């Protein structure tokens, strides 16, 4: 009567041994996934602002190569095309507009048009109040409010990071955005911070740290 029992126990041990490698492989795969580096989010495409300097090149026609500065109203003028509204446009948007505007000038189709932002000087913001290095900044790329406070030298000793304000003007309208940076600046963002994200600055914004 003992042999069947011993045989059953031995069979169970063999089954456990055969399953061990599979479990180890599964655990290793899970660990590899959890330890894999998180891919950085792609950079936000740059949109043209007043004050930016852009370069336009029409391939095969050097006469139309131009370096243009975007006017305060967000427009540029290009030969044979005229005035172009460039405000908040992508360079690829301007390529499409210029290509369409030159369509009547070429019999066999418009040569390739490329537009590049040569100097993104129009994207600027200011940081004021209780920071170590207040002033105006032209980073050349988009920044959120936490990065803006950092490039301004960081907060001073008595700064109240729970009451930061962003003043944003659009036309005649002024919008005030309340921001809490106290937890994020300490390296321990709250769940609300993670869900809402940090406010991304727009050109002309003024950040005030009380």
C-alpha positions in Angstrom: 0.0 0.0 0.0 3.0 2.4 0.5 4.3 2.2 -3.1 1.5 4.1 -4.7 1.8 6.8 -2.1 5.6 7.1 -2.5 5.1 7.1 -6.3 2.6 9.9 -6.1 4.9 12.0 -3.9 7.8 11.4 -6.3 5.7 12.4 -9.3 4.7 15.6 -7.6 8.3 16.4 -6.9 9.2 15.9 -10.5 6.4 18.1 -11.7 7.5 20.9 -9.3 11.1 20.6 -10.6 10.0 20.8 -14.2 7.9 23.9 -13.5 10.7 25.7 -11.7 12.6 26.8 -14.8 9.4 28.2 -16.3 8.6 30.1 -13.1 12.2 31.4 -13.0 11.9 32.6 -16.7 8.6 34.3 -15.9 10.0 36.1 -12.9 13.1 37.2 -14.9 10.8 38.5 -17.7 8.7 40.5 -15.2 11.9 41.9 -13.5 13.3 42.9 -16.9 10.1 44.8 -17.8 9.9 46.5 -14.4 13.6 47.5 -14.6 13.5 48.7 -18.2 14.1 52.4 -18.6 11.1 54.5 -19.3 11.4 56.1 -22.8 11.4 59.9 -22.6 8.4 61.7 -24.0 9.0 63.2 -27.4 9.8 66.9 -27.5 6.8 69.1 -28.3 7.1 70.5 -31.8 8.1 74.2 -31.8 5.5 76.7 -32.9 6.6 80.0 -34.3 6.4 83.1 -32.1 6.8 86.8 -32.8 10.5 87.7 -32.6 11.7 84.3 -34.0 14.1 84.2 -36.9 13.2 81.7 -39.5 15.1 80.6 -42.6 13.3 79.7 -45.9 15.1 77.8 -48.6 13.7 76.9 -52.1 15.8 74.1 -53.5 17.3 75.0 -56.8 16.4 78.7 -56.6 18.9 80.5 -54.4 17.2 83.8 -55.2 14.4 82.8 -52.8 16.6 81.9 -49.9 15.6 84.2 -47.0 16.2 84.7 -43.3 13.1 86.4 -42.0 12.2 87.8 -38.6 8.7 87.2 -37.4 7.0 90.6 -36.8 5.1 91.4 -33.6 1.8 90.6 -35.2 3.1 87.1 -36.0 3.5 87.6 -39.7 6.3 87.4 -42.3 6.5 88.5 -45.9 8.0 86.3 -48.6 8.7 87.2 -52.3 6.0 86.2 -54.8 3.8 84.9 -51.9 3.2 88.1 -49.8 2.2 88.2 -46.2 2.1 84.9 -44.3 0.5 84.4 -40.9 3.2 82.5 -39.0 1.9 82.9 -35.5 1.7 79.5 -33.6 2.4 77.7 -36.9 4.8 74.8 -37.3 7.6 75.2 -39.9 5.9 72.5 -42.0 2.8 74.6 -42.1 4.8 77.5 -43.6 6.3 75.1 -46.1 2.9 74.2 -47.3 1.7 77.9 -47.6 4.9 79.0 -49.5 4.7 76.0 -51.8 1.1 76.8 -52.7 2.0 80.5 -53.2 4.8 79.7 -55.6 2.7 77.2 -57.7 2.2 79.7 -60.5 5.9 80.5 -60.8 7.1 77.0 -61.9 6.0 75.0 -64.9 7.1 71.6 -63.7 6.1 71.9 -60.1 7.5 73.9 -57.2 10.9 72.8 -55.9 11.1 71.6 -52.4 10.6 74.3 -49.8 12.1 74.0 -46.3 11.5 76.2 -43.4 13.6 76.1 -40.2 13.6 78.1 -37.0 17.1 79.6 -37.0 16.7 81.5 -33.7 13.7 80.9 -31.5 14.1 84.2 -29.7 10.4 84.8 -29.5 9.7 82.1 -26.9 10.4 84.0 -23.7 9.0 84.3 -20.2 9.8 86.2 -17.0 10.2 85.0 -13.4 9.8 87.5 -10.6 9.4 87.5 -6.8 11.3 85.4 -4.3 13.8 83.6 -6.6 17.5 84.0 -6.6 17.9 85.2 -10.1 14.8 86.9 -11.4 14.6 88.1 -14.9 13.5 87.3 -18.5 14.6 84.1 -20.1 14.7 82.8 -23.7 15.3 79.1 -23.4 14.7 78.2 -27.1 12.4 75.3 -26.1 9.3 74.8 -24.0 9.5 74.7 -20.3 7.1 74.1 -17.4 6.7 76.3 -14.4 9.0 74.2 -12.2 11.8 74.4 -14.8 11.2 78.1 -15.0 11.7 78.6 -11.3 14.8 76.4 -11.5 16.5 78.5 -14.3 15.7 81.6 -12.2 18.1 80.2 -9.5 15.4 78.5 -7.5 13.4 79.9 -4.6 14.8 82.0 -1.8 14.5 80.9 1.8 11.2 82.5 2.6 9.5 81.8 -0.8 5.9 80.4 -0.6 5.9 77.8 -3.3 2.3 76.9 -2.5 1.0 80.2 -4.0 3.0 80.6 -7.2 1.0 82.5 -9.9 1.4 82.6 -13.7 0.2 85.8 -15.4 -0.8 85.1 -19.0 -1.9 87.8 -21.4 -3.8 87.1 -24.6 -4.8 90.3 -26.4 -6.5 92.5 -23.8 -7.3 89.6 -21.5 -5.2 88.7 -18.5 -5.5 85.2 -17.0 -4.0 84.3 -13.6 -3.1 80.6 -13.1 -2.5 79.4 -9.5 0.2 76.8 -9.1 1.4 74.8 -6.1 5.1 73.8 -6.4 6.0 73.1 -2.7 5.7 69.3 -2.9 7.2 69.0 -6.4 10.2 71.2 -5.5 10.9 68.9 -2.5 11.0 65.9 -4.9 7.8 64.4 -3.5 5.0 65.4 -5.9 1.5 64.8 -4.7 -1.0 62.6 -6.6 -2.7 65.7 -7.8 0.6 67.0 -9.2 1.1 63.7 -11.1 -2.4 63.7 -12.5 -2.7 67.4 -13.5 1.0 67.8 -14.6 3.0 71.0 -14.3 1.8 74.0 -16.3 3.7 74.5 -19.5 4.7 78.1 -20.0 3.7 80.1 -23.1 5.6 83.0 -24.6 5.1 86.1 -22.6 4.1 84.4 -19.4 5.2 86.0 -16.1 5.8 83.6 -13.2 5.6 85.3 -9.7 6.9 83.5 -6.6 5.6 85.3 -3.5 
